[in-house]
Amino acid sequence: MWGRVRKSWEGFLHALRTKPDTGQDKHPHNLFEAAAVYVSACAEDDQDQIDEAAGWVSPEALSFGVNELACRAVIALARERDESPQTVARSLLGLPAA
């Protein structure tokens, strides 16, 4: 588990160092599209896709998008499981119940 966290963190740090979109793509990418691709690529350990998505928007925009995606995912799982968002978040991170 810690290996996946470390790889995700390394990918995030790499994204902070990556230059923003140069406008060479066929269509512009919004921050939510970049966040969705970035997070799913992290989950699949696809470094090429991580790098590509990180270049679509600024690091700040990507960070905001990833945060928004995390919030929405926790809320959706909490509703599905009929649990509180805090319980779900702690469970996903392997933390004991508060």
OpenMM code with the backbone's topology and positions (N, CA, C; nanometers):
from openmm import Vec3, app, unit

residues = "MET TRP GLY ARG VAL ARG LYS SER TRP GLU GLY PHE LEU HIS ALA LEU ARG THR LYS PRO ASP THR GLY GLN ASP LYS HIS PRO HIS ASN LEU PHE GLU ALA ALA ALA VAL TYR VAL SER ALA CYS ALA GLU ASP ASP GLN ASP GLN ILE ASP GLU ALA ALA GLY TRP VAL SER PRO GLU ALA LEU SER PHE GLY VAL ASN GLU LEU ALA CYS ARG ALA VAL ILE ALA LEU ALA ARG GLU ARG ASP GLU SER PRO GLN THR VAL ALA ARG SER LEU LEU GLY LEU PRO ALA ALA".split()
positions = [
    Vec3(0.0823, -0.1191, 0.0000),
    Vec3(0.0000, 0.0000, 0.0000),
    Vec3(0.0867, 0.1254, 0.0000),
    Vec3(0.1931, 0.1269, 0.0821),
    Vec3(0.2770, 0.2459, 0.0888),
    Vec3(0.3475, 0.2719, -0.0430),
    Vec3(0.3754, 0.1650, -0.1168),
    Vec3(0.4383, 0.1824, -0.2469),
    Vec3(0.3497, 0.2593, -0.3429),
    Vec3(0.2198, 0.2295, -0.3386),
    Vec3(0.1252, 0.3006, -0.4258),
    Vec3(0.1137, 0.4461, -0.3838),
    Vec3(0.1126, 0.4702, -0.2533),
    Vec3(0.1060, 0.6078, -0.2041),
    Vec3(0.2302, 0.6841, -0.2466),
    Vec3(0.3457, 0.6216, -0.2330),
    Vec3(0.4708, 0.6843, -0.2725),
    Vec3(0.4712, 0.7157, -0.4219),
    Vec3(0.4276, 0.6207, -0.5041),
    Vec3(0.4243, 0.6440, -0.6488),
    Vec3(0.3273, 0.7562, -0.6838),
    Vec3(0.2132, 0.7603, -0.6179),
    Vec3(0.1173, 0.8682, -0.6435),
    Vec3(0.1778, 1.0018, -0.6046),
    Vec3(0.2454, 1.0046, -0.4908),
    Vec3(0.3078, 1.1290, -0.4443),
    Vec3(0.4180, 1.1717, -0.5411),
    Vec3(0.4981, 1.0767, -0.5879),
    Vec3(0.6024, 1.1097, -0.6840),
    Vec3(0.5418, 1.1641, -0.8128),
    Vec3(0.4313, 1.1038, -0.8559),
    Vec3(0.3632, 1.1539, -0.9753),
    Vec3(0.3120, 1.2947, -0.9555),
    Vec3(0.2593, 1.3209, -0.8354),
    Vec3(0.2102, 1.4557, -0.8057),
    Vec3(0.3257, 1.5547, -0.8062),
    Vec3(0.4365, 1.5197, -0.7437),
    Vec3(0.5524, 1.6083, -0.7428),
    Vec3(0.6046, 1.6321, -0.8842),
    Vec3(0.6038, 1.5269, -0.9646),
    Vec3(0.6460, 1.5424, -1.1034),
    Vec3(0.5517, 1.6373, -1.1772),
    Vec3(0.4232, 1.6280, -1.1475),
    Vec3(0.3252, 1.7165, -1.2121),
    Vec3(0.3513, 1.8615, -1.1761),
    Vec3(0.3970, 1.8852, -1.0564),
    Vec3(0.4261, 2.0224, -1.0166),
    Vec3(0.5422, 2.0800, -1.0961),
    Vec3(0.6305, 1.9939, -1.1419),
    Vec3(0.7465, 2.0396, -1.2175),
    Vec3(0.7208, 2.0459, -1.3678),
    Vec3(0.6085, 1.9914, -1.4129),
    Vec3(0.5783, 1.9847, -1.5553),
    Vec3(0.5238, 2.1172, -1.6052),
    Vec3(0.5616, 2.1535, -1.7256),
    Vec3(0.5139, 2.2782, -1.7855),
    Vec3(0.3660, 2.2657, -1.8212),
    Vec3(0.2895, 2.3767, -1.8143),
    Vec3(0.1487, 2.3731, -1.8526),
    Vec3(0.1316, 2.3441, -2.0013),
    Vec3(0.0103, 2.3256, -2.0412),
    Vec3(-0.0282, 2.2939, -2.1776),
    Vec3(0.0324, 2.3947, -2.2753),
    Vec3(0.0908, 2.3440, -2.3836),
    Vec3(0.1511, 2.4302, -2.4840),
    Vec3(0.0553, 2.4655, -2.5956),
    Vec3(-0.0647, 2.4130, -2.5941),
    Vec3(-0.1632, 2.4430, -2.6962),
    Vec3(-0.1477, 2.3576, -2.8203),
    Vec3(-0.0674, 2.2536, -2.8162),
    Vec3(-0.0453, 2.1692, -2.9324),
    Vec3(-0.1484, 2.0572, -2.9437),
    Vec3(-0.2314, 2.0373, -2.8427),
    Vec3(-0.3339, 1.9335, -2.8491),
    Vec3(-0.4437, 1.9748, -2.9453),
    Vec3(-0.5188, 1.8752, -2.9913),
    Vec3(-0.6267, 1.9014, -3.0846),
    Vec3(-0.7413, 1.9764, -3.0186),
    Vec3(-0.7679, 1.9491, -2.8942),
    Vec3(-0.8730, 2.0215, -2.8221),
    Vec3(-0.8219, 2.0585, -2.6838),
    Vec3(-0.8690, 2.1694, -2.6325),
    Vec3(-0.8224, 2.2085, -2.4983),
    Vec3(-0.8817, 2.1157, -2.3921),
    Vec3(-0.8057, 2.0928, -2.2886),
    Vec3(-0.8499, 2.0070, -2.1788),
    Vec3(-0.8843, 2.0951, -2.0599),
    Vec3(-0.9949, 2.0627, -1.9930),
    Vec3(-1.0269, 2.1388, -1.8726),
    Vec3(-0.9670, 2.0680, -1.7514),
    Vec3(-0.9698, 2.1352, -1.6385),
    Vec3(-0.9027, 2.0814, -1.5203),
    Vec3(-0.9670, 1.9539, -1.4692),
    Vec3(-1.0985, 1.9377, -1.4897),
    Vec3(-1.1634, 1.8156, -1.4424),
    Vec3(-1.1280, 1.6964, -1.5305),
    Vec3(-1.1153, 1.7190, -1.6593),
    Vec3(-1.0721, 1.6122, -1.7492),
    Vec3(-0.9284, 1.5718, -1.7153),
    Vec3(-0.8437, 1.6708, -1.6935),
    Vec3(-0.7049, 1.6422, -1.6568),
    Vec3(-0.6985, 1.5645, -1.5255),
    Vec3(-0.7786, 1.6046, -1.4273),
    Vec3(-0.7787, 1.5360, -1.2978),
    Vec3(-0.8267, 1.3919, -1.3120),
    Vec3(-0.9317, 1.3703, -1.3905),
    Vec3(-0.9844, 1.2347, -1.4091),
    Vec3(-0.8807, 1.1439, -1.4746),
    Vec3(-0.8157, 1.1932, -1.5773),
    Vec3(-0.7137, 1.1133, -1.6462),
    Vec3(-0.5939, 1.0911, -1.5545),
    Vec3(-0.5531, 1.1943, -1.4840),
    Vec3(-0.4376, 1.1849, -1.3944),
    Vec3(-0.4607, 1.0820, -1.2836),
    Vec3(-0.5750, 1.0906, -1.2174),
    Vec3(-0.6031, 0.9988, -1.1068),
    Vec3(-0.6178, 0.8556, -1.1563),
    Vec3(-0.6889, 0.8361, -1.2666),
    Vec3(-0.7045, 0.6998, -1.3179),
    Vec3(-0.5700, 0.6442, -1.3646),
    Vec3(-0.4844, 0.7276, -1.4209),
    Vec3(-0.3513, 0.6819, -1.4608),
    Vec3(-0.2669, 0.6458, -1.3389),
    Vec3(-0.2798, 0.7231, -1.2315),
    Vec3(-0.2089, 0.6889, -1.1074),
    Vec3(-0.2561, 0.5542, -1.0543),
    Vec3(-0.3860, 0.5310, -1.0596),
    Vec3(-0.4410, 0.4037, -1.0112),
    Vec3(-0.3912, 0.2866, -1.0950),
    Vec3(-0.3674, 0.3110, -1.2236),
    Vec3(-0.3193, 0.2053, -1.3138),
    Vec3(-0.1672, 0.2045, -1.3277),
    Vec3(-0.0990, 0.2958, -1.2586),
    Vec3(0.0464, 0.3072, -1.2620),
    Vec3(0.0973, 0.3276, -1.4050),
    Vec3(0.0299, 0.4172, -1.4784),
    Vec3(0.0644, 0.4488, -1.6171),
    Vec3(0.1365, 0.5834, -1.6204),
    Vec3(0.2688, 0.5805, -1.6097),
    Vec3(0.3473, 0.7033, -1.5987),
    Vec3(0.3349, 0.7930, -1.7218),
    Vec3(0.3254, 0.7338, -1.8404),
    Vec3(0.3114, 0.8146, -1.9614),
    Vec3(0.1820, 0.8952, -1.9588),
    Vec3(0.0730, 0.8326, -1.9181),
    Vec3(-0.0554, 0.9017, -1.9112),
    Vec3(-0.0550, 1.0054, -1.7988),
    Vec3(0.0114, 0.9749, -1.6887),
    Vec3(0.0254, 1.0714, -1.5785),
    Vec3(0.0946, 1.1969, -1.6290),
    Vec3(0.2052, 1.1774, -1.6990),
    Vec3(0.2810, 1.2912, -1.7518),
    Vec3(0.1987, 1.3718, -1.8515),
    Vec3(0.1255, 1.3027, -1.9360),
    Vec3(0.0448, 1.3723, -2.0364),
    Vec3(-0.0637, 1.4574, -1.9698),
    Vec3(-0.1382, 1.3971, -1.8786),
    Vec3(-0.2464, 1.4702, -1.8109),
    Vec3(-0.1912, 1.5865, -1.7287),
    Vec3(-0.0760, 1.5680, -1.6685),
    Vec3(-0.0163, 1.6736, -1.5873),
    Vec3(0.0236, 1.7944, -1.6716),
    Vec3(0.0456, 1.7735, -1.7998),
    Vec3(0.0819, 1.8823, -1.8877),
    Vec3(-0.0359, 1.9583, -1.9470),
    Vec3(-0.1562, 1.9102, -1.9256),
    Vec3(-0.2743, 1.9736, -1.9857),
    Vec3(-0.3134, 2.1034, -1.9172),
    Vec3(-0.2900, 2.1118, -1.7879),
    Vec3(-0.3302, 2.2297, -1.7107),
    Vec3(-0.2177, 2.2669, -1.6155),
    Vec3(-0.2304, 2.3805, -1.5510),
    Vec3(-0.1282, 2.4213, -1.4545),
    Vec3(-0.1294, 2.3268, -1.3339),
    Vec3(-0.0198, 2.3181, -1.2619),
    Vec3(-0.0158, 2.2329, -1.1424),
    Vec3(-0.1229, 2.2708, -1.0395),
    Vec3(-0.1494, 2.4002, -1.0256),
    Vec3(-0.2508, 2.4441, -0.9296),
    Vec3(-0.3899, 2.3963, -0.9711),
    Vec3(-0.4187, 2.4069, -1.1011),
    Vec3(-0.5488, 2.3621, -1.1513),
    Vec3(-0.5627, 2.2117, -1.1354),
    Vec3(-0.4567, 2.1375, -1.1641),
    Vec3(-0.4613, 1.9927, -1.1489),
    Vec3(-0.4849, 1.9550, -1.0029),
    Vec3(-0.4166, 2.0221, -0.9124),
    Vec3(-0.4346, 1.9958, -0.7697),
    Vec3(-0.5797, 2.0200, -0.7277),
    Vec3(-0.6361, 2.1305, -0.7740),
    Vec3(-0.7758, 2.1602, -0.7425),
    Vec3(-0.8673, 2.0520, -0.7988),
    Vec3(-0.8435, 2.0103, -0.9227),
    Vec3(-0.9266, 1.9071, -0.9851),
    Vec3(-0.9179, 1.7740, -0.9142),
    Vec3(-0.7978, 1.7358, -0.8738),
    Vec3(-0.7797, 1.6098, -0.8010),
    Vec3(-0.8521, 1.6164, -0.6667),
    Vec3(-0.8426, 1.7299, -0.5992),
    Vec3(-0.9123, 1.7471, -0.4715),
    Vec3(-1.0639, 1.7364, -0.4910),
    Vec3(-1.1156, 1.8016, -0.5935),
    Vec3(-1.2597, 1.7960, -0.6200),
    Vec3(-1.3038, 1.6540, -0.6536),
    Vec3(-1.2235, 1.5828, -0.7321),
    Vec3(-1.2542, 1.4439, -0.7652),
    Vec3(-1.2559, 1.3574, -0.6400),
    Vec3(-1.1591, 1.3767, -0.5520),
    Vec3(-1.1538, 1.3000, -0.4274),
    Vec3(-1.2776, 1.3257, -0.3426),
    Vec3(-1.3169, 1.4513, -0.3304),
    Vec3(-1.4360, 1.4846, -0.2515),
    Vec3(-1.5593, 1.4180, -0.3086),
    Vec3(-1.5758, 1.4287, -0.4407),
    Vec3(-1.6943, 1.3684, -0.5044),
    Vec3(-1.6943, 1.2169, -0.4913),
    Vec3(-1.5766, 1.1550, -0.5031),
    Vec3(-1.5678, 1.0091, -0.4916),
    Vec3(-1.6026, 0.9628, -0.3507),
    Vec3(-1.5527, 1.0326, -0.2496),
    Vec3(-1.5825, 0.9956, -0.1107),
    Vec3(-1.7315, 1.0124, -0.0824),
    Vec3(-1.7900, 1.1197, -0.1313),
    Vec3(-1.9339, 1.1417, -0.1108),
    Vec3(-2.0142, 1.0324, -0.1792),
    Vec3(-1.9783, 0.9974, -0.3022),
    Vec3(-2.0509, 0.8925, -0.3746),
    Vec3(-2.0393, 0.7579, -0.3029),
    Vec3(-1.9194, 0.7239, -0.2567),
    Vec3(-1.9016, 0.5981, -0.1842),
    Vec3(-1.9769, 0.5992, -0.0512),
    Vec3(-1.9770, 0.7127, 0.0160),
    Vec3(-2.0481, 0.7226, 0.1437),
    Vec3(-2.1976, 0.6989, 0.1231),
    Vec3(-2.2526, 0.7573, 0.0197),
    Vec3(-2.3956, 0.7361, -0.0098),
    Vec3(-2.4228, 0.5911, -0.0453),
    Vec3(-2.3348, 0.5323, -0.1251),
    Vec3(-2.3512, 0.3933, -0.1665),
    Vec3(-2.3436, 0.2980, -0.0473),
    Vec3(-2.2537, 0.3267, 0.0449),
    Vec3(-2.2339, 0.2404, 0.1618),
    Vec3(-2.3224, 0.2788, 0.2802),
    Vec3(-2.3914, 0.3900, 0.2684),
    Vec3(-2.4737, 0.4425, 0.3776),
    Vec3(-2.3876, 0.4658, 0.5027),
    Vec3(-2.2747, 0.5293, 0.4811),
    Vec3(-2.1813, 0.5638, 0.5878),
    Vec3(-2.1472, 0.7118, 0.5764),
    Vec3(-2.0802, 0.7652, 0.6762),
    Vec3(-2.0389, 0.9061, 0.6708),
    Vec3(-1.9170, 0.9193, 0.5791),
    Vec3(-1.8994, 1.0364, 0.5162),
    Vec3(-1.7801, 1.0577, 0.4342),
    Vec3(-1.6506, 1.0385, 0.5135),
    Vec3(-1.6491, 1.0789, 0.6402),
    Vec3(-1.5284, 1.0614, 0.7214),
    Vec3(-1.4960, 0.9135, 0.7393),
    Vec3(-1.5956, 0.8311, 0.7646),
    Vec3(-1.5749, 0.6874, 0.7805),
    Vec3(-1.5190, 0.6265, 0.6521),
    Vec3(-1.5762, 0.6661, 0.5393),
    Vec3(-1.5307, 0.6143, 0.4102),
    Vec3(-1.3874, 0.6592, 0.3819),
    Vec3(-1.3576, 0.7865, 0.4025),
    Vec3(-1.2232, 0.8376, 0.3760),
    Vec3(-1.1198, 0.7662, 0.4622),
    Vec3(-1.1493, 0.7494, 0.5886),
    Vec3(-1.0556, 0.6812, 0.6782),
    Vec3(-1.0374, 0.5355, 0.6365),
    Vec3(-1.1459, 0.4721, 0.5946),
    Vec3(-1.1392, 0.3338, 0.5483),
    Vec3(-1.0524, 0.3214, 0.4235),
    Vec3(-1.0705, 0.4125, 0.3278),
    Vec3(-0.9912, 0.4089, 0.2039),
    Vec3(-0.8425, 0.4276, 0.2315),
    Vec3(-0.8109, 0.5042, 0.3338),
    Vec3(-0.6700, 0.5284, 0.3678),
    Vec3(-0.6145, 0.4267, 0.4667),
    Vec3(-0.6984, 0.3319, 0.5077),
    Vec3(-0.6532, 0.2291, 0.5991),
    Vec3(-0.6346, 0.2789, 0.7416),
    Vec3(-0.7074, 0.3846, 0.7774),
    Vec3(-0.6981, 0.4408, 0.9122),
    Vec3(-0.8054, 0.3814, 1.0019),
    Vec3(-0.7805, 0.3740, 1.1315),
    Vec3(-0.8836, 0.3224, 1.2216),
    Vec3(-1.0005, 0.4220, 1.2315),
    Vec3(-1.1155, 0.3691, 1.2684),
    Vec3(-1.2342, 0.4543, 1.2841),
    Vec3(-1.2079, 0.5582, 1.3921),
    Vec3(-1.2617, 0.6762, 1.3703),
    Vec3(-1.2406, 0.7851, 1.4666),
    Vec3(-1.3292, 0.7683, 1.5877),
] * unit.nanometer
topology = app.Topology()
chain = topology.addChain("A")
for resn in residues:
    res = topology.addResidue(resn, chain)
    for name in ("N", "CA", "C"):
        topology.addAtom(name, app.Element.getBySymbol(name[0]), res)
